[in-house]
Amino acid sequence: MDDGGSPCEPFPRDTKKEVVMSDSLVQTALNGGQAGTHPAHSLLVPLHDPAVYYLLVNDAAENMLRESEAGLLVAVDSETAEFLESGSDLPSVAERIWVFGARPEAWQDASNVTGDVASERVGEHDRFFLALSPERSTAFLAVADRRTGFRGGWTSQPTYVREIAKGLLEGAAAAPSELPALSYEAIDKALCYTNHLMTLHAGQFPAEQDDVAVDKHDLMSVLEILKAISAKRRSHDVLFVFVEKIAQVVEMSRCSVVRIWGGENVAHVLASHDNERIRDLRIDLAKYPEVRRAVDTLSRVIIKDVFHDPLTRQFSEDLRNTDIRSVMVIPIVLLDPNVGSLFLRAARGARPFTQREVSFCEIVAEAASNALERAHLFESIQRANERLEFLAITDGLTGLFNHRHFRERLDEEFERARRYNLPLSCMIFDIDDFKQLNDTYGHLVGDQVLQEMAARTMKIIRRSDMAARYGGEEFTIIMPQTGREGAEVQAHRLLEELCRSPYKGLPADVRVTVSMGVAVLEHEAMLDCEALIRVADSALYQAKRNGKNQVVVGTAEGSGE
């Protein structure tokens, strides 16, 4: 390898340029190299826009495919490799490709691709694409950090590109002992391509204004989405607005949020932008390998072509009828493990998702995570409150309403009946000889009898009626808008059901009976609900005195039938 001003170097210099490889080779190169030497950034054409970086890298990759250069070596980070539009064909023209990080799915079977290359000289935010051959010498470098922004540069200076490649590949598997130098015959060709890159790069400057406008639009879209979901409290409402708004900004056939619990092999589609009624649609993860991959790696999965990508190729026939060609899965990072693992899944058939669209979805997903957790917390608190309210008005043994709630409802129905001159009836019934049943068969069996009696009661009463456990072995039923005739018919139907044998835990020949007292509102004689209860209670004891296992309808005068 010739140094300094050799004929192989189209830009001779007086001082040899060295690339200092400290904590990050890319950052060192972008910062100007070693102090006191020729500044590295003078050899780099500056890049300030990630879209331009990916545009130039893709152009270089396509040029390599057209030229099919012998001895082509490529070094690339996994993030840049993921967004090579013609990346699936690159191994067919390259002699060797080194991928720093996980290699793309399209390159998994390529024998000339070395993946998972690790280097202390490459940082997690470094982006690079280097190509060397006897006819080519090109390097694209960048640092993409959300906190500090994007900055980069590119160069076709042969010695400089070789120095960077040497630093990157030192110690890598299958690294060449010597890198190819640019031949005399290829210098003009390299200069022509350099001019092409300059022209392409310069042509993007007017477009940068458009990019600023697009960025502003994306920012406004993110704010609108956050504002829309912040106005919702229920989880499904938040999720549906979330996917609906994203689908409005980014063109896609389907946008949904998928939840996975632990190691389950099924996923739950919680919301889909094309169907508001979807709330918990179960899907088999075996048919969605891109979601399975996102679950396993907890990182985004981008598939440009589901028909050719190794991950989804086996499902290509099923996908042909769905108008889906490109798929994107993005994890939604949540702090609350009780929510499960959420993933934003988007699919479309028109064209692959661009870097801008992927970044937009990632930003929205990250920004929306707090709203999703807040909605889940709100619903959890709401469910807990509803549960506490239910427990406060429910009898723990029978599941019927308790005595306190019965009195509240009777007050309401009594006031309504008096205000609108409506009929109202109330029934109290009691298990005959319940103490003897407990003494003979035990309190556990007695509890089972109470539970089954409650279940039989709920089976018979109407939807408008309300059953409650009055206390001990006594039950009560409020029958709104029910007069004497209807109340009596209802009481006899219930008596027949409750006295039907057998009861669980009791011998088949043991018969359980009840006595029932019914009170019907007499508007002139009964001035409060206490009077209704007194009449029903009095009628109940009259039934006991008459021999039990019967219905007695009481009156305000104290007589019963």
Phi, psi and omega in degrees: 000125182276142180249170175065236188259045178291159179298340180284353182250106186291350180235076183298148179226161179280327183244130179293132179274132176240139176263117180278128184252090179266235183288333179212117182297318181297314180295322178298316180297318181290332181276350175115007175074203186285139179298138178091353177256176178301123186300129183297325185293345176288341178265356181252131171279120188297146174232131180235005184228122180299329179296321178291321177303309181292328177297312181293319180297315180295322178297318179297318180296318179294323177297321178297320180294323180289319186278332181049059185284139178285145176071025183286126176245137182228133172238130186209148174277159186296326181294315178293319180300326182297331186252021172280113184297327178254021187297330183296336182261353186299319179300339182287341181246349181265145175285323180204139176234131174250125180249121178273101187113189182294130180281153182299156179302323183295342182255006186299325185265001183280122183287341182263015178249124176258115183257172177057034176292127181248143178206135176291347182268004179242123179271164183293339180261002182284138174233134181202155176212110181244136178228126179228139173200173176299345181246001188214146175205096186222139178221134174240126184233146177198157171237119183246097181233124182299330182285318185257353179093187183252133173212143183196190179187168178219159181205154172239016180288114191303309183297319181295316180297320180294322179297317179295315180298320178299317179294322180292315190271355180300119179087355180285152179297139177063020179292139181288149179289334179214137182273149182293140176263154180286126183283161178303314185295335186269355185298312180300319180296320179294320178296320178299317180290325176300316177298322177299314179297319179299315179297315179298317180296312181298326180294345180275346182300312176299328181289341180297326176297320177295322178296322177299318179295320178295316178300319178296319178296318179298318179298315178297323179294318177299315180297320179295319179296315180297320179296319182293316183283335179291338180280352181257150180245327180280143186303314183295321179298318179297314183294319182293316178298322180302306183287327180296315182291321178298317180295334177286327182275315182254121180298123179202155179281325183210137177224124184215163174246127184244138178242140177233134177258123173050228182262027182295152177264007175239153176238162181239118175280110185274334180199143177223136188294338183266000180206101184294339183282345178289122181233328180203069181270119181279133177230149180276119182297338179297336180266359180231071185297332179293325176290318178301319179295318179296323178294315184290324185259345184053036178223165183292153177232122180242121177242116184280324183219104185293341182279339183242343180291133181303330183292325185244002186302323183294342179256013186299322180295320178294329184278343183297330181271000184257357182059039179240130179233329182235139184228143178225130176235124183235123177294142173255110187283120179239147179272336183270111181291343180289345179281336187092184178263121181255143179223136173271122179242126179233145181214150176200166184249345187292308186197164178296157176288137179277167177300320179297318181293319177297314180298319178300312180297322178296317180296315180296317180298319179291318181290330184277348185300321180296319180294322179293317178294321179296319178295319178296318179297317179300315181292324178297316178295319180297316178296321178296318178296318179297321178296317179295319177297320179297315180296328182291337184245006186244141174282126187294330184278310188265340184081358175280170174295153180271179186297320183297315180291326176302316181293322179296315182290323179295321176301315181296313182292326179295314180296321179294316181297319180290322182294320184252010177057049181258154175287154179204135179230155180221139182234136172236129177228154189222139178287127180289134174055042183291327178297319179295322179296318178295318182294328184277316188248355177097158184289332178295318177294322178299320177296321179296322178297316179299319180294317181290325178296322177296317180297318179294325179296314180295333179289329186266320188293160180279164181297329181281344180280162177228123180256144180213157172270116185284328181152137179061236179260018181258139178233158179219153180224130173263129182239089180295150177050040180233122178271191186300311184298313180296321180294321182291318178298316180297321180295317180291324176298318180291319179301316181297319180291318185288333182268003180282130179268162359263170172253144182299131178093350180250150175301152184298332183271359178272123184256131176260128179235162178225156173246138186236136173242131183242135176237136178244132183300126172250106191302324183279327187265335184251113185261350176211169184289340177299324180295322179296318179293319181299318180294316179296319180295318179296320179293326178298313180291331175295321178295323177297315182293332181281356177123002177071176179052051181202171179247133175234129176262118184270168176227167181295334179285349176103355180269154179224156180241000000 
